[in-house]
Amino acid sequence: MIRLTRQTDYGIVLMTLLAADPERIANAPELAQEARLPQPIVSKVLKLLARDGLLASHRGVKGGYGLARKPEEISLSEIIFALEGPIAMTECIDGSPGDCSQEPVCPVRGHWQVINRAIDRALHGLSLAEMAQPVQRTLVTLGRGNRLEAPVVTEVEAGR
């Protein structure tokens, strides 16, 4: 199963809250309360996002964190990379040497690379501004006649 860590999920939630009001500066306790998340992990996530240049840290009495760029300029891929590292479906694809002895001759490695690139393109193409917008649900027809209710954002809704 492919899953993001809880820390990354929380990071996306926090970034989405800030994207709703891009000029906002909020501190960790405010954001933790608003998102109903534990303050220690919120503080940690905010520091990691600031370290990677996605948030700007502001000192002082009214200090806190704000978006470092416009929400339209921050991709979901960047947020995930800041909190998880490289996005990869399998260990042998993320650029680090794997533990698998089959890696040099693996018959499916190339296919995983194609899948990884597709996922990265999809996440890179989804902006924080889009994540902050409400989503509509519709039925999507999958291959072999299967149907799935899924969120769909049209180009008009996404502001394109």
BAKOL-959640 format. One record per atom (N, C-alpha, C): atom name; x, y, z. Coordinates in nm, 2 decimals, m for minus. Each point is the difference from the previous one (the first is absolute). Layout:
BEGIN
atome, c1, c2, c3
CA, X, Y, Z
...
This chain:
BEGIN
atome, c1, c2, c3
N, 0.08, m0.12, 0.00
CA, m0.08, 0.12, 0.00
C, 0.09, 0.12, 0.00
N, m0.04, 0.10, m0.08
CA, 0.07, 0.13, m0.01
C, m0.06, 0.10, 0.10
N, 0.08, 0.05, 0.09
CA, m0.06, 0.09, 0.10
C, 0.10, 0.11, 0.03
N, m0.05, 0.12, 0.02
CA, 0.09, 0.11, 0.05
C, 0.00, m0.02, 0.16
N, 0.10, 0.05, 0.06
CA, 0.01, 0.00, 0.14
C, m0.10, 0.10, 0.06
N, m0.04, m0.02, 0.13
CA, m0.09, 0.09, 0.07
C, 0.06, 0.14, 0.00
N, 0.13, 0.01, 0.01
CA, 0.07, 0.13, 0.00
C, m0.03, 0.07, m0.13
N, 0.01, m0.07, m0.11
CA, m0.02, 0.06, m0.13
C, m0.14, 0.04, m0.02
N, m0.09, m0.08, 0.05
CA, m0.15, 0.03, m0.01
C, m0.02, 0.12, 0.08
N, 0.05, 0.01, 0.12
CA, m0.02, 0.12, 0.08
C, 0.06, 0.13, m0.07
N, 0.12, m0.02, m0.06
CA, 0.06, 0.11, m0.07
C, m0.08, 0.05, m0.11
N, m0.07, m0.08, m0.07
CA, m0.09, 0.04, m0.11
C, m0.12, 0.07, 0.06
N, m0.05, m0.05, 0.11
CA, m0.12, 0.07, 0.06
C, 0.04, 0.14, 0.05
N, 0.12, 0.01, 0.06
CA, 0.04, 0.13, 0.05
C, 0.03, 0.10, m0.11
N, 0.07, m0.05, m0.11
CA, 0.02, 0.09, m0.11
C, m0.13, 0.04, m0.07
N, m0.10, m0.09, 0.00
CA, m0.13, 0.03, m0.06
C, m0.07, 0.11, 0.08
N, 0.01, m0.01, 0.13
CA, m0.06, 0.10, 0.09
C, 0.07, 0.14, m0.03
N, 0.13, 0.00, m0.01
CA, 0.06, 0.13, m0.03
C, m0.03, 0.05, m0.14
N, m0.02, m0.09, m0.10
CA, m0.03, 0.04, m0.13
C, m0.14, 0.06, m0.01
N, m0.09, m0.03, 0.09
CA, m0.13, 0.06, 0.00
C, 0.01, 0.16, 0.02
N, 0.10, 0.04, 0.06
CA, 0.03, 0.15, 0.03
C, 0.15, 0.02, m0.02
N, 0.05, 0.01, m0.12
CA, 0.14, 0.00, m0.03
C, 0.08, 0.11, 0.07
N, m0.06, 0.11, 0.05
CA, 0.07, 0.10, 0.07
C, 0.01, m0.03, 0.15
N, m0.06, m0.10, 0.05
CA, m0.01, m0.03, 0.14
C, 0.13, m0.05, 0.06
N, 0.03, 0.05, 0.12
CA, 0.11, m0.05, 0.08
C, m0.07, m0.06, 0.12
N, 0.04, m0.13, 0.03
CA, m0.06, m0.07, 0.11
C, 0.11, m0.08, 0.07
N, m0.02, m0.01, 0.13
CA, 0.10, m0.08, 0.08
C, m0.05, m0.14, 0.02
N, 0.09, m0.08, 0.05
CA, m0.03, m0.15, 0.01
C, m0.12, m0.03, 0.09
N, m0.01, 0.07, 0.11
CA, m0.12, m0.03, 0.08
C, m0.13, 0.03, m0.07
N, m0.01, 0.12, m0.07
CA, m0.12, 0.03, m0.07
C, m0.03, m0.10, m0.11
N, 0.10, m0.04, m0.08
CA, m0.03, m0.10, m0.10
C, m0.03, m0.13, 0.05
N, 0.06, m0.04, 0.11
CA, m0.03, m0.13, 0.07
C, m0.14, 0.00, 0.04
N, m0.05, 0.11, 0.06
CA, m0.14, 0.00, 0.05
C, m0.09, 0.00, m0.12
N, 0.03, 0.08, m0.10
CA, m0.09, 0.01, m0.12
C, m0.01, m0.13, m0.07
N, 0.11, m0.07, m0.01
CA, 0.00, m0.13, m0.07
C, m0.03, m0.12, 0.09
N, m0.01, 0.03, 0.13
CA, m0.03, m0.11, 0.10
C, 0.11, m0.11, m0.01
N, 0.12, 0.05, 0.00
CA, 0.12, m0.09, 0.00
C, 0.09, 0.03, 0.12
N, 0.08, m0.10, 0.04
CA, 0.09, 0.02, 0.11
C, 0.10, 0.11, m0.03
N, 0.02, 0.09, 0.10
CA, 0.09, 0.11, m0.02
C, 0.14, m0.04, m0.02
N, 0.06, m0.10, 0.07
CA, 0.14, m0.04, m0.03
C, 0.02, m0.04, m0.14
N, m0.08, m0.08, m0.06
CA, 0.02, m0.04, m0.14
C, m0.03, 0.12, m0.10
N, m0.09, 0.09, 0.03
CA, m0.02, 0.12, m0.08
C, 0.12, 0.08, 0.00
N, 0.06, 0.02, 0.12
CA, 0.13, 0.08, 0.01
C, 0.11, m0.06, m0.09
N, 0.01, m0.13, 0.01
CA, 0.10, m0.07, m0.07
C, m0.02, 0.01, m0.15
N, m0.12, m0.02, m0.05
CA, m0.03, 0.01, m0.14
C, 0.02, 0.14, m0.05
N, m0.04, 0.10, 0.07
CA, 0.02, 0.14, m0.04
C, 0.15, 0.03, m0.02
N, 0.08, m0.05, 0.09
CA, 0.15, 0.02, m0.01
C, 0.05, m0.06, m0.12
N, m0.04, m0.13, m0.03
CA, 0.05, m0.07, m0.12
C, m0.04, 0.08, m0.13
N, m0.13, 0.04, 0.00
CA, m0.05, 0.08, m0.12
C, 0.08, 0.13, m0.02
N, 0.03, 0.06, 0.11
CA, 0.08, 0.13, 0.00
C, 0.14, m0.03, m0.05
N, 0.06, m0.11, 0.05
CA, 0.13, m0.03, m0.04
C, 0.02, m0.02, m0.15
N, m0.11, m0.06, m0.06
CA, 0.01, m0.02, m0.14
C, m0.06, 0.12, m0.08
N, m0.02, 0.11, 0.06
CA, m0.04, 0.12, m0.07
C, m0.15, 0.01, m0.04
N, m0.08, m0.09, 0.05
CA, m0.14, 0.01, m0.03
C, m0.08, 0.10, 0.09
N, 0.05, 0.01, 0.12
CA, m0.05, 0.10, 0.10
C, 0.10, 0.10, 0.03
N, m0.04, 0.12, 0.04
CA, 0.09, 0.10, 0.05
C, m0.03, 0.01, 0.15
N, 0.11, 0.01, 0.08
CA, m0.02, 0.01, 0.14
C, 0.01, 0.15, 0.04
N, m0.09, 0.05, 0.08
CA, 0.00, 0.14, 0.04
C, 0.01, 0.00, 0.15
N, 0.10, 0.08, 0.05
CA, 0.03, 0.01, 0.14
C, m0.09, 0.11, 0.06
N, 0.00, 0.00, 0.14
CA, m0.07, 0.11, 0.07
C, m0.13, m0.04, 0.06
N, m0.06, 0.10, 0.07
CA, m0.13, m0.03, 0.07
C, m0.10, m0.05, m0.10
N, m0.01, 0.06, m0.11
CA, m0.10, m0.05, m0.10
C, 0.06, m0.09, m0.11
N, 0.10, m0.07, 0.05
CA, 0.08, m0.09, m0.10
C, m0.07, m0.13, m0.02
N, 0.06, m0.08, m0.08
CA, m0.06, m0.13, m0.04
C, 0.05, m0.04, m0.13
N, m0.08, m0.07, m0.08
CA, 0.03, m0.04, m0.13
C, m0.10, 0.04, m0.10
N, 0.05, 0.03, m0.12
CA, m0.08, 0.04, m0.11
C, 0.06, m0.07, m0.13
N, m0.08, 0.00, m0.10
CA, 0.05, m0.06, m0.13
C, 0.11, 0.08, m0.05
N, 0.11, m0.07, m0.05
CA, 0.11, 0.07, m0.06
C, m0.02, 0.04, m0.14
N, m0.10, m0.06, m0.07
CA, m0.04, 0.03, m0.14
C, m0.15, 0.00, m0.01
N, m0.05, 0.04, m0.11
CA, m0.14, 0.00, m0.02
C, m0.05, m0.15, m0.01
N, m0.12, m0.03, 0.05
CA, m0.04, m0.14, m0.01
C, 0.00, m0.06, m0.13
N, m0.02, 0.08, m0.11
CA, 0.00, m0.05, m0.14
C, 0.14, m0.05, m0.04
N, 0.10, 0.05, 0.08
CA, 0.14, m0.03, m0.04
C, 0.06, m0.11, 0.08
N, m0.08, m0.06, 0.09
CA, 0.05, m0.11, 0.09
C, m0.07, m0.13, m0.05
N, 0.08, m0.10, m0.04
CA, m0.07, m0.12, m0.04
C, m0.01, m0.10, 0.11
N, m0.09, m0.09, m0.01
CA, m0.01, m0.11, 0.10
C, 0.12, m0.08, 0.01
N, 0.07, m0.02, m0.12
CA, 0.12, m0.08, m0.01
C, 0.11, 0.07, 0.09
N, 0.01, 0.13, 0.01
CA, 0.10, 0.07, 0.08
C, m0.03, m0.03, 0.15
N, m0.13, 0.01, 0.04
CA, m0.03, m0.02, 0.14
C, 0.04, m0.15, 0.04
N, m0.04, m0.09, m0.08
CA, 0.03, m0.14, 0.03
C, 0.15, m0.02, 0.00
N, 0.07, 0.05, m0.09
CA, 0.15, m0.01, m0.01
C, 0.06, 0.06, 0.13
N, m0.05, 0.11, 0.05
CA, 0.06, 0.07, 0.12
C, m0.02, m0.09, 0.12
N, m0.11, m0.08, 0.01
CA, m0.03, m0.07, 0.12
C, 0.04, m0.15, m0.01
N, 0.01, m0.05, m0.13
CA, 0.02, m0.15, m0.01
C, 0.13, m0.03, m0.08
N, 0.05, 0.10, m0.08
CA, 0.11, m0.03, m0.08
C, m0.05, m0.03, m0.14
N, 0.08, m0.06, m0.09
CA, m0.04, m0.04, m0.13
C, m0.12, m0.09, 0.00
N, m0.09, 0.03, m0.10
CA, m0.12, m0.08, m0.01
C, 0.04, m0.12, m0.09
N, m0.02, m0.12, 0.05
CA, 0.03, m0.12, m0.07
C, m0.09, m0.12, 0.04
N, m0.05, m0.07, m0.09
CA, m0.08, m0.12, 0.02
C, 0.08, m0.11, 0.07
N, 0.12, m0.02, m0.05
CA, 0.08, m0.11, 0.06
C, 0.14, 0.06, 0.04
N, 0.07, m0.07, 0.09
CA, 0.12, 0.05, 0.05
C, 0.11, 0.02, m0.11
N, 0.00, m0.09, m0.10
CA, 0.10, 0.00, m0.10
C, m0.01, 0.12, m0.09
N, m0.11, 0.07, 0.00
CA, m0.03, 0.11, m0.09
C, 0.04, 0.14, 0.06
N, 0.01, 0.01, 0.13
CA, 0.01, 0.13, 0.06
C, 0.14, 0.06, m0.02
N, 0.09, m0.07, m0.06
CA, 0.14, 0.05, m0.02
C, 0.10, m0.05, 0.10
N, m0.05, m0.06, 0.10
CA, 0.09, m0.06, 0.10
C, 0.03, m0.14, m0.03
N, 0.12, m0.05, 0.03
CA, 0.02, m0.14, m0.03
C, m0.09, m0.09, 0.08
N, m0.06, m0.10, m0.07
CA, m0.10, m0.08, 0.07
C, 0.07, m0.13, 0.06
N, m0.08, m0.07, 0.07
CA, 0.05, m0.12, 0.06
C, m0.04, m0.12, m0.08
N, m0.06, 0.02, m0.11
CA, m0.05, m0.11, m0.09
C, 0.12, m0.05, m0.09
N, 0.03, m0.13, 0.01
CA, 0.10, m0.05, m0.09
C, m0.04, m0.01, m0.15
N, m0.13, 0.01, m0.02
CA, m0.06, 0.00, m0.14
C, 0.00, 0.13, m0.07
N, 0.04, 0.11, 0.08
CA, m0.01, 0.13, m0.06
C, 0.06, 0.02, m0.14
N, 0.13, m0.05, m0.01
CA, 0.06, 0.02, m0.13
C, m0.06, m0.07, m0.12
N, m0.08, m0.10, 0.02
CA, m0.06, m0.08, m0.10
C, m0.15, m0.01, 0.01
N, m0.06, 0.09, 0.08
CA, m0.14, m0.01, 0.02
C, m0.08, 0.03, m0.12
N, m0.09, m0.09, m0.04
CA, m0.08, 0.01, m0.12
C, m0.11, 0.11, 0.01
N, m0.03, 0.04, 0.12
CA, m0.11, 0.10, 0.01
C, 0.05, 0.14, 0.05
N, 0.13, 0.01, 0.02
CA, 0.05, 0.13, 0.05
C, m0.03, 0.12, m0.09
N, 0.01, m0.02, m0.13
CA, m0.03, 0.10, m0.09
C, m0.15, 0.05, 0.00
N, m0.09, m0.10, 0.03
CA, m0.14, 0.03, 0.01
C, m0.03, 0.08, 0.13
N, 0.07, m0.03, 0.11
CA, m0.01, 0.07, 0.12
C, 0.04, 0.15, m0.02
N, 0.11, 0.01, m0.08
CA, 0.05, 0.14, m0.03
C, m0.11, 0.08, m0.07
N, m0.06, m0.06, m0.10
CA, m0.11, 0.06, m0.07
C, m0.11, 0.04, 0.09
N, m0.04, m0.09, 0.09
CA, m0.11, 0.03, 0.10
C, 0.04, 0.11, 0.09
N, 0.13, 0.00, 0.05
CA, 0.05, 0.10, 0.09
C, m0.01, 0.14, m0.07
N, 0.04, 0.01, m0.12
CA, 0.00, 0.12, m0.08
C, m0.14, 0.05, m0.01
N, m0.10, m0.09, m0.03
CA, m0.14, 0.04, m0.01
C, m0.05, 0.06, 0.13
N, 0.03, m0.07, 0.11
CA, m0.05, 0.05, 0.13
C, 0.06, 0.13, 0.03
N, 0.13, 0.02, m0.02
CA, 0.07, 0.13, 0.02
C, m0.06, 0.11, m0.08
N, m0.03, m0.03, m0.13
CA, m0.06, 0.10, m0.09
C, m0.13, 0.04, 0.06
N, m0.08, m0.10, 0.04
CA, m0.14, 0.03, 0.05
C, 0.01, 0.09, 0.13
N, 0.09, m0.04, 0.09
CA, 0.02, 0.08, 0.12
C, 0.06, 0.14, m0.02
N, 0.09, 0.00, m0.10
CA, 0.06, 0.13, m0.03
C, m0.10, 0.09, m0.07
N, m0.10, m0.06, m0.07
CA, m0.10, 0.08, m0.07
C, m0.11, 0.05, 0.09
N, m0.01, m0.05, 0.12
CA, m0.10, 0.04, 0.10
C, 0.05, 0.11, 0.09
N, m0.05, 0.12, 0.00
CA, 0.05, 0.10, 0.08
C, m0.07, 0.01, 0.14
N, 0.07, 0.07, 0.09
CA, m0.06, 0.02, 0.13
C, m0.13, 0.07, m0.01
N, m0.01, 0.10, m0.10
CA, m0.12, 0.07, m0.02
C, m0.12, m0.09, m0.03
N, 0.03, m0.10, m0.09
CA, m0.10, m0.09, m0.04
C, m0.04, m0.09, 0.12
N, 0.09, m0.04, 0.09
CA, m0.03, m0.07, 0.12
C, m0.09, 0.07, 0.09
N, 0.01, 0.13, 0.00
CA, m0.08, 0.09, 0.09
C, m0.15, 0.02, m0.05
N, m0.02, m0.04, m0.12
CA, m0.14, 0.01, m0.06
C, m0.08, m0.12, 0.04
N, m0.14, 0.03, 0.01
CA, m0.09, m0.12, 0.02
C, 0.00, m0.08, m0.12
N, m0.02, m0.13, 0.01
CA, 0.00, m0.09, m0.11
C, m0.14, m0.06, m0.02
N, m0.03, m0.03, m0.12
CA, m0.13, m0.06, m0.03
C, 0.02, m0.15, m0.03
N, m0.10, m0.08, 0.03
CA, 0.01, m0.14, m0.02
C, m0.08, m0.04, m0.12
N, 0.05, m0.09, m0.08
CA, m0.07, m0.05, m0.11
C, 0.04, m0.14, m0.03
N, m0.08, m0.07, m0.08
CA, 0.03, m0.14, m0.03
C, 0.10, 0.00, m0.11
N, 0.11, m0.08, 0.01
CA, 0.10, m0.01, m0.10
C, 0.00, m0.15, m0.04
N, 0.00, m0.02, m0.13
CA, 0.01, m0.13, m0.06
C, 0.14, m0.04, m0.02
N, 0.04, m0.11, 0.07
CA, 0.13, m0.06, m0.01
C, 0.00, m0.10, m0.11
N, 0.12, m0.06, m0.03
CA, 0.01, m0.10, m0.09
C, m0.09, m0.12, 0.04
N, m0.04, m0.08, m0.10
CA, m0.08, m0.12, 0.02
C, m0.14, 0.03, 0.05
N, m0.05, 0.12, m0.01
CA, m0.13, 0.03, 0.03
C, m0.02, 0.03, 0.15
N, 0.10, 0.00, 0.08
CA, m0.01, 0.03, 0.15
C, m0.03, 0.15, 0.01
N, m0.08, 0.03, 0.10
CA, m0.03, 0.14, 0.03
C, 0.04, 0.03, 0.14
N, 0.04, 0.12, 0.02
CA, 0.05, 0.05, 0.13
C, m0.04, 0.14, 0.02
N, m0.05, 0.03, 0.12
CA, m0.04, 0.14, 0.04
C, 0.13, 0.06, 0.04
N, 0.04, 0.11, m0.07
CA, 0.13, 0.06, 0.03
C, m0.01, 0.15, m0.01
N, 0.09, 0.07, 0.07
CA, 0.00, 0.15, m0.02
C, 0.06, 0.03, m0.13
N, m0.07, 0.10, m0.07
CA, 0.05, 0.04, m0.13
C, 0.00, 0.15, 0.00
N, 0.11, 0.07, m0.04
CA, 0.00, 0.14, m0.01
C, 0.02, 0.03, m0.15
N, m0.10, 0.07, m0.05
CA, 0.01, 0.04, m0.14
C, 0.09, 0.11, m0.02
N, 0.04, 0.03, m0.13
CA, 0.09, 0.11, m0.02
C, m0.06, 0.13, 0.03
N, m0.13, 0.01, m0.01
CA, m0.07, 0.13, 0.04
C, 0.01, 0.02, 0.15
N, m0.02, m0.11, 0.08
CA, 0.00, 0.01, 0.14
C, 0.15, 0.03, 0.05
N, 0.09, m0.05, m0.07
CA, 0.14, 0.02, 0.04
C, 0.06, 0.13, m0.05
N, m0.09, 0.08, m0.06
CA, 0.04, 0.14, m0.04
C, 0.09, 0.00, m0.13
N, m0.01, m0.10, m0.08
CA, 0.08, m0.01, m0.12
C, m0.08, 0.05, m0.12
